[in-house]
Amino acid sequence: MSNIIKVDVSVDKPNELVNFAKVLKQVIIEQKLYANIQGKNYALVEAWQFCGGALRILPVVQKVENLSDDDVIRYRAKVVLKRLDTSEIIGSGIAICTNKEKGKQYFEEYAIASMAQTRAIGKAYRNGFGWLMKLAGYEATPAEEMDFANKVQADQNKLDGIKAANKA
């Protein structure tokens, strides 16, 4: 991105929200922070993080639990959203990831734990701001919650975004 984006949005001012949704959409497109899954566009967790960061609301991983047994690697993560200026908790999300999911059978334990955190971050933002992502033209479900087989496009978009940023 060549321009610095300054966001001053109030949830009680609809016009500001509509304008912010336009900026959000532009950033998501320019940085390829979305995945097209079965003809619908889903924002990646980095898009949700940009949205939250612009609103001065950041995710904090509160807990990561190892729920594994002899047959499965399973992690559950809880994330809360905090206002940057007051540290007030304004939302949360919980997610689980296992190596029994399609495409994850060979994942290392750290990757399963990390994916649970990533999903919980996306879920926390979705719970509070799904309506804003819809206003920007994206599905309210974070891409990371969609089927792994469709995640290939998301990974390609991330790679393309990194390449574009490195050229700039």
C-alpha positions in Angstrom: 0.0 0.0 0.0 1.4 3.4 -0.9 -0.9 5.5 1.3 -1.2 5.5 5.1 -4.8 4.9 6.1 -6.1 6.8 9.0 -9.4 5.6 10.4 -11.7 7.6 12.7 -14.9 5.7 12.9 -17.8 5.8 15.4 -20.3 3.0 15.4 -23.1 5.5 16.1 -22.4 7.3 12.8 -23.6 5.1 9.9 -21.9 7.3 7.2 -18.5 6.8 8.8 -19.1 3.1 8.9 -20.1 3.0 5.2 -16.9 4.9 4.3 -14.8 2.7 6.5 -16.3 -0.4 4.8 -15.2 1.1 1.4 -11.6 1.5 2.7 -11.7 -2.0 4.2 -12.7 -3.5 0.9 -10.0 -1.6 -1.0 -7.3 -2.8 1.4 -8.6 -6.4 1.3 -8.5 -6.3 -2.6 -5.1 -4.6 -2.9 -3.4 -6.9 -0.4 -5.3 -10.0 -1.5 -6.6 -10.7 2.0 -9.4 -12.9 0.9 -10.2 -16.3 -0.5 -12.8 -17.1 -3.2 -14.5 -20.3 -2.0 -17.2 -21.7 -4.2 -17.8 -18.3 -5.8 -18.0 -16.3 -2.6 -15.3 -14.0 -1.1 -14.2 -14.7 2.4 -11.9 -12.4 4.4 -8.7 -13.9 5.7 -7.8 -13.4 9.4 -5.3 -10.7 8.4 -8.3 -8.7 6.9 -10.2 -9.1 10.2 -7.1 -8.0 12.1 -6.7 -4.9 9.8 -10.4 -4.1 10.4 -9.9 -4.5 14.2 -6.6 -2.7 14.3 -8.0 0.3 12.4 -10.8 0.5 15.0 -8.2 0.2 17.7 -9.5 -3.2 18.8 -6.9 -6.0 19.1 -7.1 -9.7 19.8 -5.5 -11.2 22.9 -5.0 -15.0 23.1 -6.4 -15.8 26.6 -6.0 -19.5 26.6 -4.8 -22.4 24.5 -5.7 -25.9 25.8 -4.3 -29.2 24.7 -7.3 -31.6 24.5 -5.3 -34.3 22.7 -5.5 -38.0 23.4 -3.7 -41.0 22.0 -5.7 -40.8 18.7 -5.9 -37.1 17.9 -4.0 -33.9 18.3 -6.7 -31.4 19.4 -6.3 -27.8 20.6 -8.9 -25.2 21.7 -8.1 -21.5 21.9 -9.9 -18.6 23.4 -9.3 -15.1 22.2 -10.7 -11.8 23.6 -11.0 -8.5 21.8 -9.7 -5.5 23.7 -10.0 -1.8 23.1 -6.5 -0.5 22.7 -7.3 2.7 24.6 -9.1 1.3 27.6 -8.2 -2.5 27.6 -12.0 -3.1 27.9 -12.9 -6.6 26.7 -15.6 -6.2 24.0 -15.8 -9.7 22.5 -14.4 -13.2 22.3 -14.1 -16.2 20.2 -13.3 -19.9 20.8 -12.1 -22.4 18.2 -10.8 -25.9 18.0 -8.5 -27.5 15.5 -7.5 -31.2 15.2 -5.3 -33.3 13.0 -8.4 -35.3 12.0 -9.6 -32.5 9.8 -9.4 -32.9 6.1 -5.9 -32.1 5.0 -4.4 -31.8 8.5 -3.5 -35.4 9.2 0.2 -34.8 8.8 0.3 -31.4 10.6 2.8 -31.0 13.5 1.3 -30.3 16.9 2.5 -26.7 16.9 0.6 -26.1 13.6 -2.6 -27.5 15.1 -2.3 -25.2 18.2 -1.5 -22.2 16.0 -4.5 -22.9 13.7 -6.8 -23.0 16.8 -5.5 -19.6 17.7 -5.9 -18.2 14.2 -9.5 -19.5 14.0 -10.3 -18.0 17.5 -9.0 -14.6 16.4 -11.2 -14.8 13.2 -14.2 -15.9 15.3 -13.8 -13.2 17.9 -13.8 -10.5 15.2 -16.6 -12.2 13.3 -18.8 -12.3 16.4 -18.4 -8.5 16.9 -17.9 -7.2 13.3 -19.4 -9.7 10.9 -21.9 -7.0 9.9 -19.0 -4.6 9.0 -17.3 -7.3 6.8 -20.6 -7.9 5.0 -20.9 -4.1 4.5 -17.5 -4.3 2.8 -18.8 -7.0 0.5 -17.3 -10.2 2.1 -18.9 -13.2 3.7 -19.1 -12.8 7.5 -17.4 -16.2 8.1 -13.6 -16.0 8.3 -11.9 -17.9 5.5 -10.0 -20.0 8.0 -13.3 -21.6 9.2 -14.0 -22.9 5.7 -13.1 -26.4 4.4 -9.4 -26.9 4.0 -9.7 -28.1 0.4 -10.8 -24.6 -0.5 -8.0 -23.0 1.5 -5.5 -23.3 -1.4 -6.9 -20.1 -3.0 -6.4 -18.3 0.3 -2.8 -19.4 0.6 -2.2 -18.3 -3.0 -3.7 -14.9 -2.3 -1.5 -14.5 0.8 1.6 -15.3 -1.3 0.6 -12.9 -4.1 0.0 -10.2 -1.5 3.5 -10.7 0.0 5.1 -10.6 -3.4 3.2 -7.4 -4.3 4.2 -5.8 -1.0 7.9 -6.7 -1.5 7.8 -5.1 -5.0 6.4 -1.9 -3.6 
